[in-house]
């Protein structure tokens, strides 16, 4: 791919993320969580029971930064910290019911926004985007694995 194509892809993905996030937050009527907190919540959703240290490694950030984020999310009622029964020094992270409800509502609004936007595209563009979804998901996974 050319630099121009890579720039166009990056800009399109960034714009889409920003618009979907902003519009979904407006529809829920809640204050937006900082991106760093959202990253922690999404990670814990994908890997319930992950430790703070493991989360820091996965997110590529310092453990004390993740610990601060976990504290904020716990105070907000979105995250639960449980001691690991096998190693009482380790804390395992889990989403609360409130977090699951908030994530579900956000996902529903995001799906509705995407469906409405897709409905305005022609059938060829919709099919291309449908076909590209698995590759974009793999691209996101691959990007997180890079140094």
C-alpha positions as CSV (number, residue, x, y, z in Angstrom):
1,X,0.0,0.0,0.0
2,X,1.1,3.5,-0.7
3,X,1.7,6.1,2.1
4,X,-1.4,8.0,0.8
5,X,-3.6,4.9,1.1
6,X,-2.2,4.1,4.5
7,X,-2.9,7.7,5.6
8,X,-6.4,7.5,4.1
9,X,-7.2,4.2,5.9
10,X,-5.8,5.5,9.2
11,X,-7.8,8.8,8.9
12,X,-11.0,7.0,8.0
13,X,-10.7,4.5,10.9
14,X,-9.9,7.4,13.3
15,X,-12.8,9.5,12.1
16,X,-15.2,6.6,12.3
17,X,-14.2,5.8,15.8
18,X,-14.4,9.4,16.9
19,X,-17.9,10.0,15.4
20,X,-19.4,6.7,16.7
21,X,-18.0,7.4,20.2
22,X,-19.2,11.0,20.3
23,X,-22.7,10.2,18.9
24,X,-23.2,7.1,21.1
25,X,-22.2,9.1,24.2
26,X,-24.6,11.9,23.2
27,X,-27.4,9.3,22.8
28,X,-26.7,7.7,26.2
29,X,-26.7,11.1,27.9
30,X,-23.6,10.1,30.0
31,X,-20.3,11.8,30.4
32,X,-17.6,10.2,28.2
33,X,-15.1,8.1,29.9
34,X,-11.5,8.9,29.1
35,X,-10.1,6.6,26.3
36,X,-7.6,5.1,28.8
37,X,-10.4,3.9,31.0
38,X,-12.4,2.6,28.1
39,X,-9.3,0.6,27.0
40,X,-9.1,-1.0,30.5
41,X,-12.8,-1.8,30.5
42,X,-12.6,-3.4,27.0
43,X,-9.6,-5.4,28.0
44,X,-11.3,-6.7,31.2
45,X,-14.4,-7.5,29.1
46,X,-12.3,-9.6,26.7
47,X,-10.2,-11.2,29.5
48,X,-12.2,-11.3,32.8
49,X,-10.0,-12.0,35.7
50,X,-6.9,-10.4,34.2
51,X,-4.5,-8.9,36.8
52,X,-3.3,-5.3,36.9
53,X,0.2,-6.4,35.9
54,X,-1.2,-8.5,33.0
55,X,-3.4,-5.6,31.9
56,X,-0.4,-3.2,32.0
57,X,1.6,-5.6,29.8
58,X,-1.3,-6.0,27.3
59,X,-1.9,-2.3,27.2
60,X,1.8,-1.5,26.9
61,X,1.7,0.9,29.9
62,X,3.1,1.1,33.5
63,X,1.4,-1.0,36.2
64,X,0.9,2.1,38.4
65,X,-0.9,3.8,35.5
66,X,-3.3,0.9,35.2
67,X,-3.6,0.7,38.9
68,X,-4.8,4.4,39.0
69,X,-7.3,3.7,36.1
70,X,-8.6,0.6,38.0
71,X,-9.0,2.7,41.1
72,X,-11.0,5.3,39.2
73,X,-13.2,2.7,37.5
74,X,-13.8,0.9,40.8
75,X,-14.9,4.2,42.4
76,X,-17.2,4.8,39.4
77,X,-18.8,1.3,40.1
78,X,-17.6,-0.1,36.7
79,X,-14.9,-2.5,37.9
80,X,-14.5,-5.0,40.7
81,X,-11.2,-6.1,42.2
82,X,-11.1,-9.6,43.6
83,X,-8.1,-11.2,45.4
84,X,-6.8,-14.2,43.6
85,X,-7.4,-17.2,46.0
86,X,-4.2,-18.8,44.8
87,X,-2.1,-15.7,45.4
88,X,-3.6,-13.2,47.7
89,X,-1.1,-10.5,46.5
90,X,-2.7,-10.6,43.0
91,X,-5.9,-8.7,42.2
92,X,-8.2,-10.0,39.5
93,X,-10.3,-7.6,37.6
94,X,-14.0,-8.1,36.6
95,X,-16.7,-5.8,35.2
96,X,-19.6,-4.9,37.4
97,X,-23.2,-5.4,36.3
98,X,-23.4,-1.6,35.8
99,X,-20.4,-1.8,33.4
100,X,-22.0,-4.6,31.4
101,X,-25.3,-2.6,31.2
102,X,-23.4,0.6,30.1
103,X,-21.3,-1.4,27.5
104,X,-24.5,-3.0,26.2
105,X,-26.3,0.3,25.8
106,X,-23.3,1.9,24.1
107,X,-23.0,-1.0,21.8
108,X,-26.7,-0.9,20.9
109,X,-26.5,2.9,20.0
110,X,-23.3,2.3,18.0
111,X,-24.9,-0.5,16.0
112,X,-28.0,1.7,15.4
113,X,-25.7,4.6,14.2
114,X,-23.7,2.3,11.9
115,X,-26.9,0.7,10.5
116,X,-28.3,4.1,9.7
117,X,-25.1,5.3,8.1
118,X,-24.7,2.1,6.1
119,X,-28.3,2.3,4.9
120,X,-27.2,5.6,3.1
121,X,-24.5,3.8,1.2
122,X,-25.0,1.9,-2.0
123,X,-25.1,-1.9,-2.0
124,X,-21.6,-2.3,-3.4
125,X,-20.1,-0.2,-0.6
126,X,-22.1,-2.0,2.1
127,X,-20.9,-5.4,0.7
128,X,-17.3,-4.2,0.6
129,X,-17.5,-3.1,4.2
130,X,-19.1,-6.3,5.3
131,X,-16.4,-8.3,3.6
132,X,-13.7,-6.1,5.1
133,X,-14.9,-6.4,8.7
134,X,-13.0,-9.6,9.5
135,X,-9.8,-8.3,8.0
136,X,-10.1,-5.0,9.9
137,X,-10.5,-7.0,13.1
138,X,-7.4,-9.0,12.3
139,X,-5.6,-5.7,11.5
140,X,-6.5,-4.4,14.9
141,X,-5.3,-7.5,16.6
142,X,-2.1,-7.5,14.7
143,X,-1.5,-3.8,15.5
144,X,-1.7,-4.5,19.2
145,X,1.0,-7.2,18.9
146,X,3.5,-4.9,17.3
147,X,6.3,-3.3,19.4
